[in-house]
Amino acid sequence: MQLFNEVNSREMEKEDVLDGIWKNKVFVSVIAATAVFQVIIIECLGTFANTSPLTANQWFFSVFTGFLSMPIAKYLKRVPV
């Protein structure tokens, strides 16, 4: 969910938060590094981070649940303030 929150927070006023995302190399680097480190922490640092590896279904569910924040955020940005 952290990755999708970072993307949603990129443009607070715009509905299309993915517009021009590849032009900002620093942002893409931070997103990529965050994703890589999250996988490493979950899959490799079990004892140190007190985590256990996820199955493919659990990874899918986690990513899908995080992705749901994208359409929810788009809907909420349409609500007039």
C-alpha positions in Angstrom: 0.0 0.0 0.0 2.9 2.3 0.6 3.9 2.3 -3.1 0.4 3.2 -4.2 0.1 5.9 -1.5 3.4 7.5 -2.8 2.0 7.6 -6.4 -1.4 8.9 -5.2 0.3 11.6 -3.2 2.4 12.7 -6.1 -0.2 15.0 -7.5 -2.7 16.1 -4.9 -5.1 18.0 -7.2 -4.9 16.0 -10.4 -7.0 12.9 -11.0 -4.5 11.4 -13.4 -1.5 10.8 -11.0 0.3 8.8 -13.6 0.6 11.6 -16.1 4.3 12.4 -16.7 5.5 10.0 -14.0 8.3 8.7 -16.2 9.7 12.2 -16.6 10.6 12.4 -12.9 13.5 10.0 -12.6 14.1 10.7 -8.9 10.5 9.7 -8.1 10.6 6.5 -10.3 13.9 5.6 -8.5 12.4 6.1 -5.1 9.4 3.9 -6.0 11.6 1.2 -7.5 13.9 1.2 -4.5 10.9 1.1 -2.1 9.5 -1.9 -4.0 12.8 -3.8 -4.0 13.5 -3.2 -0.3 10.0 -4.2 0.7 10.4 -7.5 -1.2 13.9 -8.1 0.4 12.6 -7.3 3.9 9.7 -9.7 3.5 11.4 -12.5 1.7 15.0 -12.5 3.1 15.1 -10.8 6.5 12.6 -12.9 8.3 14.4 -13.3 11.6 15.7 -9.8 11.7 12.5 -8.1 10.6 10.2 -10.6 12.3 8.5 -11.4 9.0 7.7 -14.6 7.1 7.9 -15.0 3.3 4.6 -14.7 1.4 3.1 -17.1 -1.1 2.3 -15.9 -4.6 -1.4 -15.6 -3.7 -0.5 -13.5 -0.7 1.7 -11.2 -2.8 -1.1 -10.9 -5.3 -3.7 -10.0 -2.6 -1.3 -7.5 -1.1 -0.6 -5.7 -4.4 -4.2 -5.8 -5.4 -5.4 -4.4 -2.1 -2.8 -1.6 -2.4 -3.9 -1.0 -6.0 -7.5 -0.4 -4.8 -6.4 2.9 -3.3 -5.8 4.2 -6.9 -9.5 4.3 -8.0 -10.6 5.2 -4.5 -8.3 8.2 -4.5 -9.5 9.2 -8.0 -13.1 9.1 -6.8 -12.3 11.2 -3.7 -10.5 13.8 -5.7 -13.7 14.4 -7.6 -15.6 15.3 -4.4 -15.8 19.1 -4.2 -14.2 20.7 -1.2 
